[in-house]
Amino acid sequence: MSTHSTEKRQTTLRQLAERPLDLLVVGGGIVGAGVARDAAMRGLRTGLVDRYDFASGTSSRSSRLLHGGLRYLEQGRVGLVHESSVEKKVVHSIAPHLGQPLGFIFPVYKINGRPLWQMRIGVKMYDLLCNGRNFKPSRGYTKDETLGKLPQINTDTLRGSVRYYDALTSDARLTLDTLRSAVNHGALISNYTRFIDAKRDGDAWSCEIEDTLTGEKLVIRARAILNAAGPWSEKIPHSAVKLRLTKGIHIVVDRKRVTVAEGEAVTMVEGKRILFLIPWGERLIIGTTDTDYDARPEDVSVGLDDIDYVLHTANTTFPSARLTRADIISSWSGLRPLIANRDGTPSDTSRAHQITNPEKGWWDIAGGKLTTYRLMAEQAVTKIAKFLGAAAAPCRTAKEPLLPAAEAAPYSGIIPPPVTADAVRHYVENEWAVHLDDVLLRRSSWHFYHGDIPARAPEIAQWMAAAAGWTPGRTAAELADYAREAAKTYPSSKNH
Ligand SMILES: Cc1cc2nc3c(=O)[nH]c(=O)nc-3n(C[C@H](O)[C@H](O)[C@H](O)COP(=O)(O)OP(=O)(O)OC[C@H]3O[C@@H](n4cnc5c(N)ncnc54)[C@H](O)[C@@H]3O)c2cc1C
């Protein structure tokens, strides 16, 4: 690391240890980031540690949608849809660079799902659940109109379609920009910093923490702790969380492979599940799957059976596209940290969140969605501020922009920025990038967007070496680590 970023990191770690915090957040995914921002904005002395990189868990592995969840409406979960629908608009308003409204065309078939008239009523209800007004009003299309929009669509028993609105985001960028906002409001945050254990000592917790870059241990005192460790949260000592982890994968293909109109995605039905085909600049993101997962969260990977299922669904909806494994530019897999309920299929498991207080000064937060992170944070911080007896200010996270516009640009957005040395330097100096894959996978998304990043990695690693002061040995080790990380995805790993 450059002297500058090493010094900044050492200063943060020193500050975390030197004076008791009001709140220590364990986990720097979207939920922990949202809590740190809210708590800091309300004037609490807030710290956050992440064992790996920020957003390296589920929060860089989602479908990247801010959505109410049309599917949950069908399941009768009206409260959940309302909550998420309001939040999708809130996130769009506080971070417009990370919320692009997107129409979703939902083709309706005679043999699959509900009749067209019911779907039309359903999407009108969906609009109303956004406190009366969605990004744009939904509507129905006849079969011919649907074909005009989606010329490659399967016409076998096609009745027509409906269009409703959600939004596309970048999950990792939303997490990182939320953390930048938290720091702007005084939060102390550190990645590659592991929470090991804590014991209650007087009116505070004494927390054992490890700087995983140096192996050094430190003690952080905090009056309250919030466990926001996503798929790892039931493993954290003192946690009372019980999770059901389900895996989902996505693939990325060239935009030209399926004709879709600008600003419109497609909702595809597969049995009782729905998958999405989402335009992302010059690419299409297609996913996702939903299968139970029991191994270590760190080991989640993209399997060939997952890929074939996604390809099969896309080819059933767009037969002439004839997508094959050879079309795949990149892929990712992630784990939904759902509140445990062993009954029903993974897709039936509720996406509702839960905030619990199993011990004095300890909170667990789990479940929920990227879309509802801000609300989850608001509810958690309100409870914690009450416990602390602090005269905490009211929550302002729904009103105050995430970042000033100039600070958000030019290296944060839904579409990756150009691949440049300047961008790499920015991520190292201003966004806590420590390793090569921090830049390639999460800060920039270049790995997922461009097919040639494995080939260009040596050049990009040289830029990072210059920005971070790496030796040739460290640069080679970083390239090997990136290759290992990439091997958990397809096409880097052809033989899962
Ligand atoms: C396939 C898929 C698609 C999805 N699509 C959507 C979508 O389109 N829209 C939507 O709203 N939601 C979606 N979700 C859900 C959403 O992504 C998750 O709810 C959300 O990202 C969870 O964030 P989190 O902060 O709880 O967990 P994570 O992002 O996993 O963060 C937990 C963090 O805790 C850290 N940690 C673990 N152990 C320790 C420790 N000992 N010390 C310190 N830190 C630790 C980890 O390193 C990790 O960074 C999707 C999820 C999946 C899997």
PDBQT file of the ligand as one rigid body, heavy atoms in Angstrom, charges set to zero:
ROOT
HETATM    1  C1  LIG A 501     -28.442 -13.870  -6.177  1.00  0.00    +0.000 C 
HETATM    2  C2  LIG A 501     -28.961 -12.713  -5.369  1.00  0.00    +0.000 A 
HETATM    3  C3  LIG A 501     -29.710 -11.728  -5.975  1.00  0.00    +0.000 A 
HETATM    4  C4  LIG A 501     -30.186 -10.662  -5.231  1.00  0.00    +0.000 A 
HETATM    5  N1  LIG A 501     -30.815  -9.653  -5.872  1.00  0.00    +0.000 NA
HETATM    6  C5  LIG A 501     -31.278  -8.608  -5.177  1.00  0.00    +0.000 A 
HETATM    7  C6  LIG A 501     -31.858  -7.518  -5.867  1.00  0.00    +0.000 A 
HETATM    8  O1  LIG A 501     -31.877  -7.457  -7.089  1.00  0.00    +0.000 OA
HETATM    9  N2  LIG A 501     -32.365  -6.510  -5.122  1.00  0.00    +0.000 N 
HETATM   10  C7  LIG A 501     -32.334  -6.529  -3.763  1.00  0.00    +0.000 A 
HETATM   11  O2  LIG A 501     -32.867  -5.602  -3.169  1.00  0.00    +0.000 OA
HETATM   12  N3  LIG A 501     -31.713  -7.516  -3.081  1.00  0.00    +0.000 NA
HETATM   13  C8  LIG A 501     -31.173  -8.549  -3.758  1.00  0.00    +0.000 A 
HETATM   14  N4  LIG A 501     -30.520  -9.555  -3.112  1.00  0.00    +0.000 N 
HETATM   15  C9  LIG A 501     -30.371  -9.477  -1.654  1.00  0.00    +0.000 C 
HETATM   16  C10 LIG A 501     -29.232  -8.542  -1.228  1.00  0.00    +0.000 C 
HETATM   17  O3  LIG A 501     -28.134  -8.649  -2.103  1.00  0.00    +0.000 OA
HETATM   18  C11 LIG A 501     -28.799  -8.881   0.205  1.00  0.00    +0.000 C 
HETATM   19  O4  LIG A 501     -29.925  -8.845   1.042  1.00  0.00    +0.000 OA
HETATM   20  C12 LIG A 501     -27.756  -7.901   0.756  1.00  0.00    +0.000 C 
HETATM   21  O5  LIG A 501     -26.709  -7.671  -0.149  1.00  0.00    +0.000 OA
HETATM   22  C13 LIG A 501     -27.201  -8.443   2.066  1.00  0.00    +0.000 C 
HETATM   23  O6  LIG A 501     -26.273  -7.521   2.571  1.00  0.00    +0.000 OA
HETATM   24  P1  LIG A 501     -25.583  -7.727   3.969  1.00  0.00    +0.000 P 
HETATM   25  O7  LIG A 501     -24.885  -6.457   4.311  1.00  0.00    +0.000 OA
HETATM   26  O8  LIG A 501     -26.567  -8.267   4.953  1.00  0.00    +0.000 OA
HETATM   27  O9  LIG A 501     -24.538  -8.929   3.756  1.00  0.00    +0.000 OA
HETATM   28  P2  LIG A 501     -23.116  -8.933   3.025  1.00  0.00    +0.000 P 
HETATM   29  O10 LIG A 501     -23.073  -8.051   1.865  1.00  0.00    +0.000 OA
HETATM   30  O11 LIG A 501     -22.740 -10.353   2.806  1.00  0.00    +0.000 OA
HETATM   31  O12 LIG A 501     -22.138  -8.301   4.109  1.00  0.00    +0.000 OA
HETATM   32  C14 LIG A 501     -21.691  -8.998   5.243  1.00  0.00    +0.000 C 
HETATM   33  C15 LIG A 501     -20.245  -8.615   5.508  1.00  0.00    +0.000 C 
HETATM   34  O13 LIG A 501     -19.850  -9.129   6.782  1.00  0.00    +0.000 OA
HETATM   35  C16 LIG A 501     -18.459  -9.352   6.714  1.00  0.00    +0.000 C 
HETATM   36  N5  LIG A 501     -18.024 -10.227   7.815  1.00  0.00    +0.000 N 
HETATM   37  C17 LIG A 501     -18.246 -11.553   7.953  1.00  0.00    +0.000 A 
HETATM   38  N6  LIG A 501     -17.663 -12.006   9.095  1.00  0.00    +0.000 NA
HETATM   39  C18 LIG A 501     -17.062 -10.941   9.692  1.00  0.00    +0.000 A 
HETATM   40  C19 LIG A 501     -16.274 -10.763  10.884  1.00  0.00    +0.000 A 
HETATM   41  N7  LIG A 501     -15.970 -11.797  11.700  1.00  0.00    +0.000 N 
HETATM   42  N8  LIG A 501     -15.791  -9.535  11.161  1.00  0.00    +0.000 NA
HETATM   43  C20 LIG A 501     -16.061  -8.481  10.328  1.00  0.00    +0.000 A 
HETATM   44  N9  LIG A 501     -16.796  -8.598   9.189  1.00  0.00    +0.000 NA
HETATM   45  C21 LIG A 501     -17.292  -9.803   8.881  1.00  0.00    +0.000 A 
HETATM   46  C22 LIG A 501     -18.289  -9.978   5.333  1.00  0.00    +0.000 C 
HETATM   47  O14 LIG A 501     -16.940  -9.892   4.890  1.00  0.00    +0.000 OA
HETATM   48  C23 LIG A 501     -19.278  -9.197   4.487  1.00  0.00    +0.000 C 
HETATM   49  O15 LIG A 501     -18.651  -8.133   3.756  1.00  0.00    +0.000 OA
HETATM   50  C24 LIG A 501     -29.961 -10.613  -3.830  1.00  0.00    +0.000 A 
HETATM   51  C25 LIG A 501     -29.194 -11.597  -3.224  1.00  0.00    +0.000 A 
HETATM   52  C26 LIG A 501     -28.673 -12.637  -3.992  1.00  0.00    +0.000 A 
HETATM   53  C27 LIG A 501     -27.797 -13.665  -3.344  1.00  0.00    +0.000 C 
ENDROOT
TORSDOF 0
